[in-house]
């Protein structure tokens, strides 16, 4: 009985956290200006919803009542983000940073669940299946965040060394002269 309780509690915690992730990705897609980024966020939301379904099926097969709502903490976090957005404005970089922060949290939750030695075999299989989505999402958002930071650092370096040109004509003129821009 303890294995059942531990398994269903763990799975329901992961379900609630994944539902928060679905909501987070959906909101991020609505708020960002970049359509490619919005499509990526919407794709992750759909993938996470599928992972939720797998975990809910595992809870039901263990005789438990599957979670169907997110966490209170995530609701409070969304209120904070809405307030922050109203005060500071929104931009795609800030959205990516928040999504990546959420991915770090989700990854830690799943790692803890995977380390739980008391999970029933079918619960462990469900966690491992959902882990594939979580790990891929985390890695993708982390790479996106670091790529964005690298891009901005490169822009700052280019501007700082005056190697950013207004037009091809400026670039051609600079290449033909010994003048430092």
C-alpha positions as CSV (number, residue, x, y, z in Angstrom):
1,X,0.0,0.0,0.0
2,X,2.9,2.4,0.8
3,X,4.3,1.8,-2.7
4,X,1.0,2.7,-4.2
5,X,0.6,5.9,-2.1
6,X,4.2,7.0,-2.9
7,X,3.8,6.2,-6.6
8,X,0.5,8.0,-7.0
9,X,1.6,11.0,-4.9
10,X,4.8,11.3,-6.9
11,X,3.0,11.0,-10.2
12,X,0.3,13.5,-9.3
13,X,3.0,16.0,-8.2
14,X,4.7,15.6,-11.6
15,X,1.3,15.9,-13.4
16,X,0.6,19.2,-11.6
17,X,4.0,20.5,-12.5
18,X,3.7,19.4,-16.1
19,X,0.3,21.1,-16.3
20,X,2.0,24.3,-15.1
21,X,4.6,23.8,-17.9
22,X,1.8,23.4,-20.4
23,X,0.3,26.7,-19.2
24,X,3.7,28.4,-19.1
25,X,4.5,27.4,-22.7
26,X,1.0,28.5,-23.9
27,X,1.3,31.9,-22.2
28,X,4.9,32.3,-23.5
29,X,3.7,31.6,-27.1
30,X,0.9,34.2,-26.7
31,X,3.3,36.8,-25.3
32,X,6.3,36.5,-27.6
33,X,6.6,38.5,-30.8
34,X,8.7,36.0,-32.7
35,X,6.4,33.6,-34.6
36,X,9.1,30.9,-34.8
37,X,9.6,31.0,-31.1
38,X,5.8,31.0,-30.5
39,X,5.5,27.9,-32.7
40,X,8.3,26.2,-30.7
41,X,6.5,27.0,-27.4
42,X,3.2,25.7,-28.7
43,X,4.9,22.5,-29.8
44,X,6.4,22.0,-26.4
45,X,3.0,22.7,-24.8
46,X,1.4,19.9,-26.9
47,X,4.2,17.5,-26.1
48,X,3.9,18.2,-22.4
49,X,0.1,17.7,-22.6
50,X,0.8,14.3,-24.1
51,X,3.3,13.5,-21.2
52,X,0.5,14.5,-18.7
53,X,-1.8,12.0,-20.3
54,X,0.8,9.2,-19.9
55,X,1.3,10.0,-16.2
56,X,-2.5,10.3,-15.6
57,X,-3.0,6.9,-17.1
58,X,-0.3,5.4,-14.8
59,X,-2.0,7.0,-11.7
60,X,-5.4,5.5,-12.8
61,X,-3.8,2.1,-13.4
62,X,-2.4,2.2,-9.9
63,X,-6.0,2.8,-8.6
64,X,-5.4,6.5,-7.8
65,X,-7.2,9.6,-8.8
66,X,-5.1,11.5,-11.4
67,X,-4.4,15.2,-10.9
68,X,-6.0,17.5,-13.4
69,X,-4.9,20.9,-12.2
70,X,-1.7,22.8,-11.8
71,X,-0.1,23.9,-8.6
72,X,-0.9,26.9,-6.4
73,X,2.7,28.0,-6.5
74,X,2.6,28.2,-10.3
75,X,-0.6,30.4,-10.2
76,X,1.2,32.8,-7.8
77,X,4.2,32.8,-10.1
78,X,2.0,33.7,-13.1
79,X,0.5,36.6,-11.1
80,X,4.0,37.9,-10.3
81,X,5.0,37.6,-14.0
82,X,1.9,39.4,-15.1
83,X,2.7,42.2,-12.6
84,X,6.4,42.3,-13.7
85,X,5.3,42.4,-17.4
86,X,3.0,45.3,-16.7
87,X,5.7,47.3,-15.0
88,X,8.8,46.5,-17.2
89,X,7.2,45.4,-20.5
90,X,7.8,42.1,-22.2
91,X,10.4,41.0,-24.6
92,X,11.3,37.7,-26.1
93,X,14.6,37.4,-24.3
94,X,12.8,37.8,-20.9
95,X,10.2,35.2,-22.0
96,X,12.9,32.7,-22.9
97,X,14.7,33.3,-19.6
98,X,11.5,32.6,-17.7
99,X,10.7,29.5,-19.7
100,X,14.2,28.2,-19.1
101,X,14.0,28.9,-15.4
102,X,10.7,26.9,-15.3
103,X,12.5,24.1,-17.2
104,X,15.2,24.0,-14.5
105,X,12.5,23.6,-11.9
106,X,10.7,20.8,-13.8
107,X,13.9,18.9,-14.5
108,X,14.8,19.0,-10.8
109,X,11.3,17.6,-9.9
110,X,11.7,14.7,-12.4
111,X,15.3,14.0,-11.3
112,X,14.0,13.6,-7.7
113,X,11.2,11.3,-8.9
114,X,13.7,9.2,-10.9
115,X,15.8,8.9,-7.7
116,X,12.8,7.6,-5.7
117,X,13.5,4.0,-5.0
118,X,10.0,3.4,-3.7
119,X,8.2,3.9,-7.0
120,X,6.2,1.0,-8.4
121,X,7.6,-0.4,-11.7
122,X,4.7,1.0,-13.8
123,X,5.1,4.4,-12.1
124,X,8.8,4.4,-12.8
125,X,8.1,3.5,-16.5
126,X,5.7,6.4,-16.8
127,X,8.2,8.8,-15.2
128,X,10.9,7.6,-17.5
129,X,8.7,8.1,-20.6
130,X,7.8,11.6,-19.5
131,X,11.4,12.3,-18.7
132,X,12.2,12.1,-22.4
133,X,10.0,15.2,-23.0
134,X,11.2,17.0,-19.9
135,X,14.9,16.5,-20.7
136,X,14.5,17.4,-24.4
137,X,12.5,20.6,-23.4
138,X,15.1,21.6,-20.8
139,X,18.0,21.1,-23.1
140,X,16.3,23.0,-26.0
141,X,15.3,26.0,-23.8
142,X,18.8,26.1,-22.1
143,X,20.4,26.1,-25.6
144,X,18.1,28.8,-26.8
145,X,18.8,31.0,-23.7
146,X,22.6,30.6,-24.1
147,X,22.4,31.1,-27.9
148,X,20.4,34.3,-27.2
149,X,23.0,35.5,-24.6
150,X,25.8,34.7,-27.0
151,X,24.1,36.6,-29.8
152,X,23.6,39.6,-27.6
153,X,27.2,39.4,-26.3
154,X,28.4,39.3,-29.9
155,X,26.3,42.3,-30.8
156,X,27.7,44.2,-27.9
157,X,31.3,43.3,-28.9
158,X,30.6,44.3,-32.5
159,X,29.1,47.6,-31.5
160,X,31.9,48.2,-29.0
161,X,34.5,47.7,-31.6
162,X,32.6,49.7,-34.2
163,X,32.4,46.8,-36.7
164,X,28.7,47.1,-37.3
165,X,28.0,48.8,-40.6
166,X,24.9,50.6,-41.7
167,X,25.0,49.2,-45.2
168,X,26.9,47.1,-47.7
169,X,28.4,50.3,-49.1
170,X,29.8,51.1,-45.7
171,X,31.3,47.6,-45.4
172,X,32.9,47.9,-48.9
173,X,34.3,51.4,-48.1
174,X,35.7,50.1,-44.8
175,X,37.3,47.1,-46.5
176,X,39.0,49.4,-49.0
177,X,40.5,51.8,-46.5
178,X,42.9,51.7,-43.6
179,X,40.5,53.7,-41.5
180,X,39.4,52.0,-38.3
181,X,35.6,52.1,-37.7
